[in-house]
């Protein structure tokens, strides 16, 4: 089952112009392209920004790191 939600956000005016022009030329709604962009790149954005959070936590001491040797010993490898 497919669900739709209305999301309002402000985009860079040049991006909006480009998406609207593409939509007009291809006779598709602008929402098609916004959804395509989100579907195509959301995984990468999550990876990038979540990795940045992990790095901050490691640097601040909130998150511990383990060497390969420690992991192998813990797992009995």
Biopython code that builds the backbone (N, CA, C, O; Angstrom):
import numpy as np
from Bio.PDB.StructureBuilder import StructureBuilder

atoms = [
    (1, "UNK", "N", (0.842, -1.168, 0.000)),
    (1, "UNK", "CA", (0.000, 0.000, 0.000)),
    (1, "UNK", "C", (0.890, 1.234, 0.000)),
    (1, "UNK", "O", (1.851, 1.311, 0.766)),
    (2, "UNK", "N", (0.574, 2.190, -0.850)),
    (2, "UNK", "CA", (1.360, 3.414, -0.964)),
    (2, "UNK", "C", (0.694, 4.523, -0.158)),
    (2, "UNK", "O", (-0.522, 4.710, -0.216)),
    (3, "UNK", "N", (1.502, 5.245, 0.584)),
    (3, "UNK", "CA", (0.988, 6.351, 1.366)),
    (3, "UNK", "C", (1.586, 7.651, 0.864)),
    (3, "UNK", "O", (2.745, 7.685, 0.450)),
    (4, "UNK", "N", (0.814, 8.707, 0.898)),
    (4, "UNK", "CA", (1.292, 10.030, 0.513)),
    (4, "UNK", "C", (1.174, 10.954, 1.695)),
    (4, "UNK", "O", (0.267, 10.834, 2.518)),
    (5, "UNK", "N", (2.090, 11.862, 1.762)),
    (5, "UNK", "CA", (2.041, 12.886, 2.793)),
    (5, "UNK", "C", (2.433, 14.207, 2.150)),
    (5, "UNK", "O", (3.264, 14.249, 1.243)),
    (6, "UNK", "N", (1.845, 15.247, 2.615)),
    (6, "UNK", "CA", (2.194, 16.573, 2.135)),
    (6, "UNK", "C", (3.268, 17.128, 3.059)),
    (6, "UNK", "O", (3.093, 17.198, 4.275)),
    (7, "UNK", "N", (4.376, 17.518, 2.455)),
    (7, "UNK", "CA", (5.479, 18.090, 3.205)),
    (7, "UNK", "C", (5.808, 19.439, 2.587)),
    (7, "UNK", "O", (6.023, 19.544, 1.380)),
    (8, "UNK", "N", (5.846, 20.445, 3.402)),
    (8, "UNK", "CA", (6.222, 21.767, 2.922)),
    (8, "UNK", "C", (7.629, 22.087, 3.383)),
    (8, "UNK", "O", (7.974, 21.859, 4.542)),
    (9, "UNK", "N", (8.439, 22.611, 2.484)),
    (9, "UNK", "CA", (9.788, 23.030, 2.848)),
    (9, "UNK", "C", (10.225, 24.142, 1.902)),
    (9, "UNK", "O", (9.663, 24.319, 0.821)),
    (10, "UNK", "N", (11.218, 24.870, 2.325)),
    (10, "UNK", "CA", (11.776, 25.928, 1.489)),
    (10, "UNK", "C", (13.016, 25.383, 0.811)),
    (10, "UNK", "O", (13.890, 24.809, 1.461)),
    (11, "UNK", "N", (13.089, 25.563, -0.486)),
    (11, "UNK", "CA", (14.277, 25.140, -1.214)),
    (11, "UNK", "C", (14.967, 26.372, -1.783)),
    (11, "UNK", "O", (14.411, 27.468, -1.836)),
    (12, "UNK", "N", (16.185, 26.142, -2.197)),
    (12, "UNK", "CA", (16.933, 27.185, -2.879)),
    (12, "UNK", "C", (16.117, 27.602, -4.104)),
    (12, "UNK", "O", (15.638, 26.735, -4.835)),
    (13, "UNK", "N", (15.946, 28.909, -4.350)),
    (13, "UNK", "CA", (15.118, 29.346, -5.492)),
    (13, "UNK", "C", (15.590, 28.781, -6.832)),
    (13, "UNK", "O", (14.763, 28.475, -7.691)),
    (14, "UNK", "N", (16.899, 28.638, -7.025)),
    (14, "UNK", "CA", (17.399, 28.101, -8.287)),
    (14, "UNK", "C", (17.012, 26.632, -8.450)),
    (14, "UNK", "O", (16.708, 26.187, -9.557)),
    (15, "UNK", "N", (17.021, 25.881, -7.353)),
    (15, "UNK", "CA", (16.607, 24.474, -7.418)),
    (15, "UNK", "C", (15.137, 24.388, -7.782)),
    (15, "UNK", "O", (14.740, 23.581, -8.622)),
    (16, "UNK", "N", (14.334, 25.223, -7.144)),
    (16, "UNK", "CA", (12.899, 25.216, -7.431)),
    (16, "UNK", "C", (12.641, 25.518, -8.905)),
    (16, "UNK", "O", (11.814, 24.865, -9.542)),
    (17, "UNK", "N", (13.347, 26.502, -9.441)),
    (17, "UNK", "CA", (13.182, 26.862, -10.849)),
    (17, "UNK", "C", (13.565, 25.679, -11.744)),
    (17, "UNK", "O", (12.857, 25.366, -12.701)),
    (18, "UNK", "N", (14.671, 25.031, -11.434)),
    (18, "UNK", "CA", (15.131, 23.902, -12.249)),
    (18, "UNK", "C", (14.140, 22.746, -12.206)),
    (18, "UNK", "O", (13.832, 22.145, -13.235)),
    (19, "UNK", "N", (13.642, 22.436, -11.008)),
    (19, "UNK", "CA", (12.689, 21.321, -10.886)),
    (19, "UNK", "C", (11.391, 21.661, -11.606)),
    (19, "UNK", "O", (10.833, 20.817, -12.307)),
    (20, "UNK", "N", (10.909, 22.876, -11.441)),
    (20, "UNK", "CA", (9.670, 23.268, -12.118)),
    (20, "UNK", "C", (9.821, 23.254, -13.635)),
    (20, "UNK", "O", (8.896, 22.859, -14.346)),
    (21, "UNK", "N", (10.979, 23.681, -14.135)),
    (21, "UNK", "CA", (11.225, 23.659, -15.582)),
    (21, "UNK", "C", (11.260, 22.215, -16.087)),
    (21, "UNK", "O", (10.674, 21.900, -17.123)),
    (22, "UNK", "N", (11.955, 21.333, -15.342)),
    (22, "UNK", "CA", (12.013, 19.917, -15.717)),
    (22, "UNK", "C", (10.615, 19.302, -15.714)),
    (22, "UNK", "O", (10.256, 18.543, -16.615)),
    (23, "UNK", "N", (9.841, 19.636, -14.700)),
    (23, "UNK", "CA", (8.473, 19.113, -14.609)),
    (23, "UNK", "C", (7.637, 19.554, -15.805)),
    (23, "UNK", "O", (6.901, 18.760, -16.391)),
    (24, "UNK", "N", (7.761, 20.816, -16.152)),
    (24, "UNK", "CA", (6.984, 21.344, -17.281)),
    (24, "UNK", "C", (7.399, 20.669, -18.590)),
    (24, "UNK", "O", (6.550, 20.270, -19.387)),
    (25, "UNK", "N", (8.700, 20.548, -18.800)),
    (25, "UNK", "CA", (9.192, 19.962, -20.055)),
    (25, "UNK", "C", (8.844, 18.483, -20.184)),
    (25, "UNK", "O", (8.646, 17.984, -21.292)),
    (26, "UNK", "N", (8.771, 17.793, -19.073)),
    (26, "UNK", "CA", (8.493, 16.349, -19.111)),
    (26, "UNK", "C", (7.035, 16.019, -18.814)),
    (26, "UNK", "O", (6.632, 14.856, -18.843)),
    (27, "UNK", "N", (6.257, 17.047, -18.531)),
    (27, "UNK", "CA", (4.829, 16.886, -18.217)),
    (27, "UNK", "C", (4.604, 15.951, -17.029)),
    (27, "UNK", "O", (3.680, 15.137, -17.014)),
    (28, "UNK", "N", (5.477, 16.096, -16.043)),
    (28, "UNK", "CA", (5.330, 15.371, -14.782)),
    (28, "UNK", "C", (5.221, 16.403, -13.676)),
    (28, "UNK", "O", (5.680, 17.534, -13.832)),
    (29, "UNK", "N", (4.614, 16.017, -12.551)),
    (29, "UNK", "CA", (4.534, 16.974, -11.437)),
    (29, "UNK", "C", (5.917, 17.162, -10.798)),
    (29, "UNK", "O", (6.739, 16.245, -10.787)),
    (30, "UNK", "N", (6.149, 18.343, -10.279)),
    (30, "UNK", "CA", (7.410, 18.618, -9.583)),
    (30, "UNK", "C", (7.605, 17.631, -8.440)),
    (30, "UNK", "O", (8.738, 17.253, -8.139)),
    (31, "UNK", "N", (6.523, 17.210, -7.804)),
    (31, "UNK", "CA", (6.625, 16.267, -6.689)),
    (31, "UNK", "C", (7.269, 14.951, -7.124)),
    (31, "UNK", "O", (7.929, 14.292, -6.321)),
    (32, "UNK", "N", (7.085, 14.562, -8.385)),
    (32, "UNK", "CA", (7.735, 13.353, -8.896)),
    (32, "UNK", "C", (9.243, 13.472, -8.747)),
    (32, "UNK", "O", (9.903, 12.522, -8.325)),
    (33, "UNK", "N", (9.792, 14.630, -9.088)),
    (33, "UNK", "CA", (11.240, 14.824, -9.040)),
    (33, "UNK", "C", (11.750, 14.987, -7.613)),
    (33, "UNK", "O", (12.829, 14.495, -7.282)),
    (34, "UNK", "N", (10.992, 15.666, -6.771)),
    (34, "UNK", "CA", (11.402, 15.764, -5.370)),
    (34, "UNK", "C", (11.419, 14.373, -4.726)),
    (34, "UNK", "O", (12.347, 14.038, -3.990)),
    (35, "UNK", "N", (10.397, 13.572, -5.005)),
    (35, "UNK", "CA", (10.366, 12.203, -4.477)),
    (35, "UNK", "C", (11.493, 11.357, -5.045)),
    (35, "UNK", "O", (12.097, 10.560, -4.328)),
    (36, "UNK", "N", (11.777, 11.527, -6.330)),
    (36, "UNK", "CA", (12.866, 10.787, -6.951)),
    (36, "UNK", "C", (14.191, 11.134, -6.265)),
    (36, "UNK", "O", (14.974, 10.247, -5.927)),
    (37, "UNK", "N", (14.428, 12.413, -6.067)),
    (37, "UNK", "CA", (15.666, 12.839, -5.405)),
    (37, "UNK", "C", (15.771, 12.265, -4.002)),
    (37, "UNK", "O", (16.832, 11.778, -3.610)),
    (38, "UNK", "N", (14.700, 12.316, -3.253)),
    (38, "UNK", "CA", (14.722, 11.770, -1.893)),
    (38, "UNK", "C", (14.954, 10.263, -1.915)),
    (38, "UNK", "O", (15.769, 9.753, -1.146)),
    (39, "UNK", "N", (14.255, 9.550, -2.780)),
    (39, "UNK", "CA", (14.436, 8.098, -2.864)),
    (39, "UNK", "C", (15.853, 7.734, -3.277)),
    (39, "UNK", "O", (16.428, 6.769, -2.773)),
    (40, "UNK", "N", (16.412, 8.510, -4.196)),
    (40, "UNK", "CA", (17.726, 8.199, -4.752)),
    (40, "UNK", "C", (18.864, 8.516, -3.790)),
    (40, "UNK", "O", (19.867, 7.802, -3.761)),
    (41, "UNK", "N", (18.718, 9.583, -3.000)),
    (41, "UNK", "CA", (19.855, 10.071, -2.230)),
    (41, "UNK", "C", (19.694, 10.050, -0.711)),
    (41, "UNK", "O", (20.640, 10.376, 0.005)),
    (42, "UNK", "N", (18.545, 9.682, -0.214)),
    (42, "UNK", "CA", (18.331, 9.709, 1.231)),
    (42, "UNK", "C", (19.255, 8.737, 1.966)),
    (42, "UNK", "O", (19.770, 9.077, 3.031)),
    (43, "UNK", "N", (19.475, 7.550, 1.429)),
    (43, "UNK", "CA", (20.388, 6.597, 2.068)),
    (43, "UNK", "C", (21.781, 7.198, 2.241)),
    (43, "UNK", "O", (22.386, 7.089, 3.307)),
    (44, "UNK", "N", (22.282, 7.837, 1.178)),
    (44, "UNK", "CA", (23.606, 8.445, 1.249)),
    (44, "UNK", "C", (23.653, 9.578, 2.271)),
    (44, "UNK", "O", (24.620, 9.705, 3.022)),
    (45, "UNK", "N", (22.608, 10.395, 2.293)),
    (45, "UNK", "CA", (22.564, 11.495, 3.264)),
    (45, "UNK", "C", (22.542, 10.973, 4.694)),
    (45, "UNK", "O", (23.217, 11.516, 5.568)),
    (46, "UNK", "N", (21.770, 9.923, 4.931)),
    (46, "UNK", "CA", (21.746, 9.321, 6.267)),
    (46, "UNK", "C", (23.134, 8.818, 6.646)),
    (46, "UNK", "O", (23.601, 9.045, 7.762)),
    (47, "UNK", "N", (23.785, 8.136, 5.716)),
    (47, "UNK", "CA", (25.129, 7.621, 5.994)),
    (47, "UNK", "C", (26.093, 8.750, 6.336)),
    (47, "UNK", "O", (26.841, 8.656, 7.310)),
    (48, "UNK", "N", (26.078, 9.792, 5.559)),
    (48, "UNK", "CA", (27.006, 10.919, 5.770)),
    (48, "UNK", "C", (26.754, 11.594, 7.101)),
    (48, "UNK", "O", (27.679, 11.748, 7.899)),
    (49, "UNK", "N", (25.523, 11.998, 7.354)),
    (49, "UNK", "CA", (25.242, 12.789, 8.551)),
    (49, "UNK", "C", (25.279, 11.953, 9.824)),
    (49, "UNK", "O", (25.681, 12.453, 10.875)),
    (50, "UNK", "N", (24.864, 10.685, 9.750)),
    (50, "UNK", "CA", (24.948, 9.828, 10.928)),
    (50, "UNK", "C", (26.406, 9.485, 11.236)),
    (50, "UNK", "O", (26.784, 9.381, 12.403)),
    (51, "UNK", "N", (27.220, 9.311, 10.203)),
    (51, "UNK", "CA", (28.651, 9.063, 10.423)),
    (51, "UNK", "C", (29.307, 10.272, 11.085)),
    (51, "UNK", "O", (30.166, 10.114, 11.952)),
    (52, "UNK", "N", (28.911, 11.459, 10.686)),
    (52, "UNK", "CA", (29.448, 12.671, 11.320)),
    (52, "UNK", "C", (29.111, 12.697, 12.809)),
    (52, "UNK", "O", (29.936, 13.115, 13.621)),
    (53, "UNK", "N", (27.918, 12.258, 13.170)),
    (53, "UNK", "CA", (27.525, 12.208, 14.579)),
    (53, "UNK", "C", (28.375, 11.197, 15.339)),
    (53, "UNK", "O", (28.791, 11.461, 16.468)),
    (54, "UNK", "N", (28.634, 10.049, 14.733)),
    (54, "UNK", "CA", (29.466, 9.038, 15.381)),
    (54, "UNK", "C", (30.866, 9.591, 15.617)),
    (54, "UNK", "O", (31.429, 9.410, 16.697)),
    (55, "UNK", "N", (31.431, 10.262, 14.620)),
    (55, "UNK", "CA", (32.770, 10.849, 14.764)),
    (55, "UNK", "C", (32.781, 11.853, 15.911)),
    (55, "UNK", "O", (33.714, 11.857, 16.715)),
    (56, "UNK", "N", (31.767, 12.699, 16.001)),
    (56, "UNK", "CA", (31.678, 13.666, 17.116)),
    (56, "UNK", "C", (31.637, 12.942, 18.448)),
    (56, "UNK", "O", (32.318, 13.335, 19.395)),
    (57, "UNK", "N", (30.839, 11.880, 18.524)),
    (57, "UNK", "CA", (30.716, 11.128, 19.775)),
    (57, "UNK", "C", (32.022, 10.430, 20.153)),
    (57, "UNK", "O", (32.379, 10.381, 21.330)),
    (58, "UNK", "N", (32.727, 9.899, 19.178)),
    (58, "UNK", "CA", (34.012, 9.253, 19.455)),
    (58, "UNK", "C", (35.009, 10.292, 19.958)),
    (58, "UNK", "O", (35.699, 10.077, 20.955)),
    (59, "UNK", "N", (35.073, 11.413, 19.259)),
    (59, "UNK", "CA", (36.026, 12.469, 19.641)),
    (59, "UNK", "C", (35.735, 13.042, 21.017)),
    (59, "UNK", "O", (36.654, 13.428, 21.738)),
    (60, "UNK", "N", (34.472, 13.100, 21.381)),
    (60, "UNK", "CA", (34.105, 13.672, 22.689)),
    (60, "UNK", "C", (34.158, 12.629, 23.802)),
    (60, "UNK", "O", (33.978, 12.961, 24.974)),
    (61, "UNK", "N", (34.406, 11.367, 23.440)),
    (61, "UNK", "CA", (34.477, 10.315, 24.440)),
    (61, "UNK", "C", (33.141, 9.695, 24.791)),
    (61, "UNK", "O", (33.074, 8.853, 25.687)),
    (62, "UNK", "N", (32.089, 10.082, 24.120)),
    (62, "UNK", "CA", (30.760, 9.524, 24.386)),
    (62, "UNK", "C", (30.612, 8.116, 23.793)),
    (62, "UNK", "O", (29.758, 7.338, 24.218)),
    (63, "UNK", "N", (31.453, 7.806, 22.813)),
    (63, "UNK", "CA", (31.372, 6.505, 22.151)),
    (63, "UNK", "C", (32.770, 5.900, 22.097)),
    (63, "UNK", "O", (33.738, 6.572, 21.739)),
    (64, "UNK", "N", (32.859, 4.632, 22.456)),
    (64, "UNK", "CA", (34.151, 3.954, 22.511)),
    (64, "UNK", "C", (34.433, 3.255, 21.191)),
    (64, "UNK", "O", (33.516, 2.815, 20.497)),
    (65, "UNK", "N", (35.718, 3.158, 20.853)),
    (65, "UNK", "CA", (36.121, 2.407, 19.666)),
    (65, "UNK", "C", (36.893, 1.167, 20.105)),
    (65, "UNK", "O", (37.416, 1.106, 21.218)),
    (66, "UNK", "N", (36.954, 0.195, 19.225)),
    (66, "UNK", "CA", (37.627, -1.061, 19.508)),
    (66, "UNK", "C", (38.560, -1.399, 18.349)),
    (66, "UNK", "O", (38.220, -1.184, 17.186)),
    (67, "UNK", "N", (39.722, -1.922, 18.673)),
    (67, "UNK", "CA", (40.651, -2.351, 17.626)),
    (67, "UNK", "C", (40.156, -3.665, 17.026)),
    (67, "UNK", "O", (39.312, -4.352, 17.601)),
    (68, "UNK", "N", (40.697, -3.992, 15.865)),
    (68, "UNK", "CA", (40.334, -5.257, 15.230)),
    (68, "UNK", "C", (40.700, -6.426, 16.142)),
    (68, "UNK", "O", (39.945, -7.391, 16.263)),
    (69, "UNK", "N", (41.858, -6.330, 16.779)),
    (69, "UNK", "CA", (42.278, -7.394, 17.696)),
    (69, "UNK", "C", (41.309, -7.580, 18.843)),
    (69, "UNK", "O", (41.004, -8.713, 19.215)),
    (70, "UNK", "N", (40.821, -6.495, 19.408)),
    (70, "UNK", "CA", (39.843, -6.584, 20.502)),
    (70, "UNK", "C", (38.553, -7.253, 20.031)),
    (70, "UNK", "O", (37.993, -8.094, 20.735)),
    (71, "UNK", "N", (38.094, -6.888, 18.866)),
    (71, "UNK", "CA", (36.861, -7.462, 18.315)),
    (71, "UNK", "C", (37.065, -8.960, 18.055)),
    (71, "UNK", "O", (36.213, -9.779, 18.401)),
    (72, "UNK", "N", (38.193, -9.306, 17.447)),
    (72, "UNK", "CA", (38.461, -10.721, 17.172)),
    (72, "UNK", "C", (38.522, -11.539, 18.448)),
    (72, "UNK", "O", (37.985, -12.645, 18.500)),
    (73, "UNK", "N", (39.172, -11.009, 19.480)),
    (73, "UNK", "CA", (39.237, -11.719, 20.760)),
    (73, "UNK", "C", (37.854, -11.871, 21.363)),
    (73, "UNK", "O", (37.506, -12.947, 21.849)),
    (74, "UNK", "N", (37.075, -10.830, 21.339)),
    (74, "UNK", "CA", (35.723, -10.874, 21.919)),
    (74, "UNK", "C", (34.856, -11.899, 21.200)),
    (74, "UNK", "O", (34.036, -12.569, 21.827)),
    (75, "UNK", "N", (35.033, -12.022, 19.897)),
    (75, "UNK", "CA", (34.235, -12.953, 19.107)),
    (75, "UNK", "C", (34.859, -14.330, 18.985)),
    (75, "UNK", "O", (34.273, -15.236, 18.394)),
    (76, "UNK", "N", (36.055, -14.484, 19.548)),
    (76, "UNK", "CA", (36.732, -15.772, 19.487)),
    (76, "UNK", "C", (37.221, -16.142, 18.105)),
    (76, "UNK", "O", (37.223, -17.312, 17.723)),
    (77, "UNK", "N", (37.626, -15.152, 17.375)),
    (77, "UNK", "CA", (38.104, -15.415, 15.995)),
    (77, "UNK", "C", (39.602, -15.564, 15.943)),
    (77, "UNK", "O", (40.163, -15.787, 14.870)),
]
sb = StructureBuilder()
sb.init_structure("model")
sb.init_model(0)
sb.init_chain("A")
sb.init_seg("    ")
for serial, (resi, resn, name, xyz) in enumerate(atoms, 1):
    if name == "N":
        sb.init_residue(resn, " ", resi, " ")
    sb.init_atom(name, np.array(xyz, "f"), 0.0, 1.0, " ", f" {name:<3s}", serial, name[0])
structure = sb.get_structure()
